[in-house]
Amino acid sequence: EFRTWLVEERHINPETISKSEEKKQISTFVEDYNTATFPQDKYYNLEAHERRMAMIRAGETLPDTGGYDPLADEKALAAQQRSARSTAASAAPATHMTKAQLEELRRVQNERIEAGKMKQLGMQVKSNAGVRMDERLR
């Protein structure tokens, strides 16, 4: 790739330059290679470029090398949503409460409503009314 670049882009014969000049050209080549600033993609992979050119000369159809696929985003989003649903379905039973926990929440809610009504009527309310206590703290 370096020799091809040297001949085609720099118009320099690699057999006639000195070692110091060759080192300078190599450093320029490496810098362009690393920063991806070559004018053509053939300097990155010469064999792949030659295969592609041979296919063109033979009249074969070229494989699709990319481009924009309008359905790719939709397919990716659908796959992401499917995986999110499957993980949510597997995690869902852990978030549900048991029947006893639901009854405890209903009792606490009813106590809060009752305490609110008692306050409106000016009655004394127990300090622990409408409070859900953890079993460890009882």
Rosetta constraint file for C-alpha pairs under 8 A:
AtomPair CA 1 CA 5 HARMONIC 6.04 0.50
AtomPair CA 1 CA 42 HARMONIC 7.95 0.50
AtomPair CA 1 CA 43 HARMONIC 5.32 0.50
AtomPair CA 1 CA 44 HARMONIC 7.07 0.50
AtomPair CA 1 CA 45 HARMONIC 7.27 0.50
AtomPair CA 1 CA 46 HARMONIC 6.05 0.50
AtomPair CA 2 CA 6 HARMONIC 6.03 0.50
AtomPair CA 2 CA 26 HARMONIC 7.34 0.50
AtomPair CA 2 CA 29 HARMONIC 6.87 0.50
AtomPair CA 2 CA 43 HARMONIC 7.51 0.50
AtomPair CA 3 CA 7 HARMONIC 6.19 0.50
AtomPair CA 3 CA 14 HARMONIC 6.64 0.50
AtomPair CA 4 CA 8 HARMONIC 5.93 0.50
AtomPair CA 4 CA 9 HARMONIC 7.99 0.50
AtomPair CA 4 CA 43 HARMONIC 7.53 0.50
AtomPair CA 5 CA 9 HARMONIC 5.31 0.50
AtomPair CA 5 CA 10 HARMONIC 6.90 0.50
AtomPair CA 5 CA 29 HARMONIC 7.87 0.50
AtomPair CA 5 CA 43 HARMONIC 6.53 0.50
AtomPair CA 6 CA 10 HARMONIC 4.99 0.50
AtomPair CA 6 CA 11 HARMONIC 6.29 0.50
AtomPair CA 6 CA 12 HARMONIC 5.76 0.50
AtomPair CA 6 CA 13 HARMONIC 7.26 0.50
AtomPair CA 6 CA 14 HARMONIC 6.90 0.50
AtomPair CA 6 CA 25 HARMONIC 7.74 0.50
AtomPair CA 7 CA 11 HARMONIC 4.69 0.50
AtomPair CA 7 CA 12 HARMONIC 5.17 0.50
AtomPair CA 7 CA 13 HARMONIC 5.93 0.50
AtomPair CA 7 CA 14 HARMONIC 7.21 0.50
AtomPair CA 8 CA 12 HARMONIC 7.97 0.50
AtomPair CA 12 CA 17 HARMONIC 7.75 0.50
AtomPair CA 13 CA 17 HARMONIC 6.94 0.50
AtomPair CA 14 CA 22 HARMONIC 7.67 0.50
AtomPair CA 17 CA 21 HARMONIC 6.17 0.50
AtomPair CA 17 CA 22 HARMONIC 6.37 0.50
AtomPair CA 18 CA 22 HARMONIC 6.11 0.50
AtomPair CA 19 CA 23 HARMONIC 6.16 0.50
AtomPair CA 20 CA 24 HARMONIC 6.38 0.50
AtomPair CA 21 CA 25 HARMONIC 6.22 0.50
AtomPair CA 22 CA 26 HARMONIC 6.03 0.50
AtomPair CA 23 CA 27 HARMONIC 6.18 0.50
AtomPair CA 24 CA 28 HARMONIC 6.33 0.50
AtomPair CA 25 CA 29 HARMONIC 6.07 0.50
AtomPair CA 26 CA 30 HARMONIC 6.01 0.50
AtomPair CA 27 CA 31 HARMONIC 6.08 0.50
AtomPair CA 28 CA 32 HARMONIC 6.21 0.50
AtomPair CA 29 CA 33 HARMONIC 6.00 0.50
AtomPair CA 30 CA 34 HARMONIC 6.00 0.50
AtomPair CA 31 CA 35 HARMONIC 6.11 0.50
AtomPair CA 32 CA 36 HARMONIC 5.77 0.50
AtomPair CA 32 CA 37 HARMONIC 5.08 0.50
AtomPair CA 32 CA 38 HARMONIC 5.92 0.50
AtomPair CA 33 CA 37 HARMONIC 6.63 0.50
AtomPair CA 33 CA 38 HARMONIC 6.68 0.50
AtomPair CA 33 CA 44 HARMONIC 7.08 0.50
AtomPair CA 38 CA 43 HARMONIC 7.02 0.50
AtomPair CA 41 CA 45 HARMONIC 7.22 0.50
AtomPair CA 41 CA 49 HARMONIC 7.60 0.50
AtomPair CA 42 CA 46 HARMONIC 5.04 0.50
AtomPair CA 42 CA 48 HARMONIC 7.56 0.50
AtomPair CA 42 CA 49 HARMONIC 5.12 0.50
AtomPair CA 42 CA 50 HARMONIC 7.97 0.50
AtomPair CA 45 CA 49 HARMONIC 6.39 0.50
AtomPair CA 46 CA 50 HARMONIC 6.12 0.50
AtomPair CA 47 CA 51 HARMONIC 6.21 0.50
AtomPair CA 48 CA 52 HARMONIC 6.19 0.50
AtomPair CA 49 CA 53 HARMONIC 6.16 0.50
AtomPair CA 50 CA 54 HARMONIC 6.07 0.50
AtomPair CA 51 CA 55 HARMONIC 6.26 0.50
AtomPair CA 52 CA 56 HARMONIC 6.35 0.50
AtomPair CA 52 CA 62 HARMONIC 7.38 0.50
AtomPair CA 53 CA 57 HARMONIC 6.16 0.50
AtomPair CA 54 CA 58 HARMONIC 6.07 0.50
AtomPair CA 55 CA 59 HARMONIC 6.20 0.50
AtomPair CA 55 CA 60 HARMONIC 5.25 0.50
AtomPair CA 55 CA 61 HARMONIC 7.24 0.50
AtomPair CA 55 CA 62 HARMONIC 6.96 0.50
AtomPair CA 56 CA 60 HARMONIC 5.98 0.50
AtomPair CA 56 CA 61 HARMONIC 7.37 0.50
AtomPair CA 56 CA 62 HARMONIC 7.34 0.50
AtomPair CA 69 CA 73 HARMONIC 7.80 0.50
AtomPair CA 70 CA 74 HARMONIC 7.64 0.50
AtomPair CA 71 CA 75 HARMONIC 6.13 0.50
AtomPair CA 72 CA 76 HARMONIC 6.08 0.50
AtomPair CA 73 CA 77 HARMONIC 6.08 0.50
AtomPair CA 74 CA 78 HARMONIC 6.10 0.50
AtomPair CA 75 CA 79 HARMONIC 6.16 0.50
AtomPair CA 76 CA 80 HARMONIC 6.11 0.50
AtomPair CA 77 CA 81 HARMONIC 6.12 0.50
AtomPair CA 78 CA 82 HARMONIC 6.12 0.50
AtomPair CA 79 CA 83 HARMONIC 6.22 0.50
AtomPair CA 80 CA 84 HARMONIC 6.12 0.50
AtomPair CA 81 CA 85 HARMONIC 6.07 0.50
AtomPair CA 82 CA 86 HARMONIC 6.19 0.50
AtomPair CA 83 CA 87 HARMONIC 6.16 0.50
AtomPair CA 84 CA 88 HARMONIC 5.99 0.50
AtomPair CA 85 CA 89 HARMONIC 5.93 0.50
AtomPair CA 86 CA 90 HARMONIC 6.24 0.50
AtomPair CA 87 CA 91 HARMONIC 6.13 0.50
AtomPair CA 88 CA 92 HARMONIC 5.76 0.50
AtomPair CA 89 CA 93 HARMONIC 7.73 0.50
AtomPair CA 91 CA 95 HARMONIC 7.16 0.50
AtomPair CA 92 CA 96 HARMONIC 6.89 0.50
AtomPair CA 97 CA 101 HARMONIC 5.95 0.50
AtomPair CA 97 CA 102 HARMONIC 6.44 0.50
AtomPair CA 98 CA 102 HARMONIC 6.39 0.50
AtomPair CA 99 CA 103 HARMONIC 6.24 0.50
AtomPair CA 100 CA 104 HARMONIC 6.21 0.50
AtomPair CA 101 CA 105 HARMONIC 6.28 0.50
AtomPair CA 102 CA 106 HARMONIC 6.24 0.50
AtomPair CA 103 CA 107 HARMONIC 6.17 0.50
AtomPair CA 104 CA 108 HARMONIC 6.24 0.50
AtomPair CA 104 CA 132 HARMONIC 7.70 0.50
AtomPair CA 105 CA 109 HARMONIC 6.12 0.50
AtomPair CA 105 CA 132 HARMONIC 7.50 0.50
AtomPair CA 106 CA 110 HARMONIC 6.11 0.50
AtomPair CA 107 CA 111 HARMONIC 6.16 0.50
AtomPair CA 107 CA 130 HARMONIC 7.98 0.50
AtomPair CA 108 CA 112 HARMONIC 6.23 0.50
AtomPair CA 108 CA 129 HARMONIC 7.66 0.50
AtomPair CA 108 CA 130 HARMONIC 4.73 0.50
AtomPair CA 108 CA 131 HARMONIC 6.14 0.50
AtomPair CA 108 CA 132 HARMONIC 6.12 0.50
AtomPair CA 109 CA 113 HARMONIC 6.34 0.50
AtomPair CA 109 CA 130 HARMONIC 6.38 0.50
AtomPair CA 110 CA 114 HARMONIC 6.11 0.50
AtomPair CA 110 CA 130 HARMONIC 7.41 0.50
AtomPair CA 111 CA 115 HARMONIC 5.96 0.50
AtomPair CA 111 CA 129 HARMONIC 5.83 0.50
AtomPair CA 111 CA 130 HARMONIC 4.57 0.50
AtomPair CA 112 CA 116 HARMONIC 6.11 0.50
AtomPair CA 112 CA 129 HARMONIC 6.62 0.50
AtomPair CA 112 CA 130 HARMONIC 4.30 0.50
AtomPair CA 112 CA 131 HARMONIC 7.83 0.50
AtomPair CA 113 CA 117 HARMONIC 6.37 0.50
AtomPair CA 113 CA 130 HARMONIC 7.96 0.50
AtomPair CA 114 CA 118 HARMONIC 6.18 0.50
AtomPair CA 115 CA 119 HARMONIC 6.17 0.50
AtomPair CA 115 CA 125 HARMONIC 6.06 0.50
AtomPair CA 115 CA 129 HARMONIC 6.73 0.50
AtomPair CA 115 CA 130 HARMONIC 7.19 0.50
AtomPair CA 116 CA 120 HARMONIC 6.37 0.50
AtomPair CA 117 CA 121 HARMONIC 6.39 0.50
AtomPair CA 118 CA 122 HARMONIC 6.24 0.50
AtomPair CA 118 CA 123 HARMONIC 5.16 0.50
AtomPair CA 118 CA 124 HARMONIC 7.06 0.50
AtomPair CA 118 CA 125 HARMONIC 6.72 0.50
AtomPair CA 119 CA 123 HARMONIC 5.61 0.50
AtomPair CA 119 CA 124 HARMONIC 7.00 0.50
AtomPair CA 119 CA 125 HARMONIC 6.95 0.50
AtomPair CA 125 CA 129 HARMONIC 7.08 0.50
AtomPair CA 133 CA 137 HARMONIC 6.63 0.50
AtomPair CA 133 CA 138 HARMONIC 6.55 0.50
AtomPair CA 134 CA 138 HARMONIC 6.59 0.50
